[in-house]
Amino acid sequence: MSINTTLNDIKNRKYKPVYLLHGEESYYIDLISDILEKSVLNDAQKGFDQTILYGKDTDLSTIVNASRRYPMMSEYQLIIIKEAQSLKWKSDDELFMKYVENPTPSTILVIAYKYGKFDKRTKLYKAIDKNGTVLESNKLYDDKVAPWIVDQLQTEGWRIHPQAAALMAEYLGTDLSKIGNELEKLMLNVPKDIEISSADIERNIGISKDFNVFELNAALGKRDVLKAIQIVDYFAANPKSNPFVVVMGSLTGYFTKILKYHYLQDKSSQTVAKALGVHPFFTKEYDLAARNFSKRKTFDVISTLREYDLKSKGLQIGPNTTTGDLMREMVFKILN
């Protein structure tokens, strides 16, 4: 079942007797657990009909015994097993298997199994899938983060400029919980009728709209020497806000996409956007960058990036060389 379908069912109070929430991305596991915890019972009912257990402190027989009880003050009792991956799971546990095969209709049992996947080959998994709901929460790939940001905001009624979404994705990475917290800040501080811009990102999240890896990529793609040097100088002065590893990762991804662009037969906006995994808004930027960096030069740039990645790890550099020195040197080589 999809996450959106599950969320809609919960909103309409269409509950399943067992929820298995598992996967490497904890965001949706926490989201659904929290929504159930907040919405199934009111505050007065929670004292009687809500039980929170932790995997490392409980066992399957305790969970079954609790699940078989009937609610005292509500239509349902809610049991949430947090950190369920720490439970001592037994694939042959007959007691738990029998419960899952015939769960108590008035109990909502939530198994929050984080940082990994539940074994889909087991009879237990298949039984939960048959009689309840199984949701797998997977990590997002880097190129899917910006579209996810756009979708999350659109669902809540906000709009964000593609450049602002890409900026957030570059700096916040793939941690959806972290991104979700920053999106909440934006929605609190930016009116719904205004498109969220890079300036809003700077004001509310602290990522500079003018001096960031996204703007460095653009400056290099345009061969704007002055702008590129200004950005690198800013990075050198603010190394904690602009870690060398983040800068290197962004530049490598950018020039790899330029190289892919060179090999595309069809360079229409839609084809380029799909092939490079970028918003159509950015396709003209790659067209310009490909004209400024030939296929041969792009190979040379990627080789230079590899060289300076090794240097950043301490190979073949002087004892007093800083990451700022390396960045300046690297950008000089890229532009020449």
Number of C-alpha atoms within 10 A of each C-alpha: 10 11 15 9 10 19 16 11 13 17 14 9 12 10 20 19 21 25 23 22 24 25 21 16 21 22 19 21 25 17 13 20 18 12 13 21 19 12 12 22 20 13 11 10 17 17 12 15 22 21 17 11 17 17 20 14 10 15 16 17 13 11 19 19 12 16 24 15 13 16 17 12 14 18 14 21 27 24 22 22 22 21 17 24 20 15 17 12 13 11 13 11 12 12 12 21 20 13 18 23 15 12 22 19 16 19 24 23 25 26 24 25 25 24 17 15 16 18 12 10 8 11 13 22 17 16 17 20 18 13 16 20 19 22 18 22 21 16 17 15 9 13 17 14 23 23 16 16 22 18 15 15 19 12 9 10 11 19 21 19 14 21 19 23 22 22 23 23 22 21 18 15 16 19 15 19 15 12 20 15 10 17 19 11 14 19 15 11 13 16 12 14 9 10 14 23 18 22 15 19 22 16 13 16 14 11 20 17 19 16 18 20 24 22 18 23 21 19 18 23 23 19 18 13 13 10 18 24 18 15 19 25 16 17 23 21 12 12 13 9 16 19 13 19 13 15 21 18 14 18 20 20 17 21 23 16 19 25 23 15 23 17 10 13 9 10 15 12 16 13 16 24 19 12 14 21 14 19 19 17 12 15 21 14 15 23 17 15 24 22 13 16 23 14 17 9 16 21 16 15 23 19 14 16 21 14 14 21 19 12 16 19 11 12 11 11 14 9 7 7 12 13 19 18 13 19 21 18 13 18 19 13 13 18 16 8
